[in-house]
Amino acid sequence: ALPFDLAGVRILISAGGTREPLDPVRYLGNHSSGKQGFALARAAAARGAEVTVVAGSTSGAGEPAGVQRIPISSAMELSDEMAERAVTADVIIMAAAVADFRPVVIADAKIKKGTSGPAPIELETNPDILAGLVQSRKRGEIAAETVIVGFAAETGDDTGGVLDHGRAKFARKGCDLLVVNPVGAGKAFGTEDNTGWLLSTAGTETALPLTSKTLLASRILDALAPLLPQR
Ligand code: C5P
């Protein structure tokens, strides 16, 4: 990659996991470390981009230097931040692991054990932020030139299953690039390395070799740079 080939490009990245509160002390969460999102943020900043990272829970991901970091906790907070900031972004990368559901009720006080066994937790569906951003772009609320990148963490019995799931998700979400990652036992979440495929609307499917999240970030930026309008 050329040094500073992303000079002045405004890149909005979501990273890490969301926490869906149950009561003042408990939440439903996931194992996302934020490492891939932060690696993207660092790589983009190193190439001259103006980077904003909206970050949920992270683990061992360090602090991305030279970027604006906005903390969020829940999917709804992430949704609000992304919607507000999307209008001034040239590139949006949804690397966060967003909870699909949230508890309907957030108890004001710590939920008691009670005497009749576990109380059921009622859940409702969170908005699909990535799909929502694509819809906003369609409606003209976000500039048509904005490049939108998604991630698909998939489990499958074999690698073919993962890619098939990724293809189906790409068709559903409507983003410009989709990074498909195999996840599960020791794969992707929390690890230093990552692998998968990069799917583009041009129909290309590029295999990403198992490599560091840092190098993978560069590959992703290499793929999106040509999609930016000429500057
Ligand atoms: O549908 P799935 O969660 O596998 O899709 C993953 C992609 O969608 C990721 O880019 C993730 O950040 C995004 N996503 C989202 N809002 C959700 C769930 C996922 O933006 N509620």
Residues whose N, C-alpha, C, O or C-beta is under 5 A from the ligand:
A	BS01	C5P	M94 A95 A96 A97 V98 A99 D100 N126 P127 D128 I129 L130 G150 F151 A152 A153
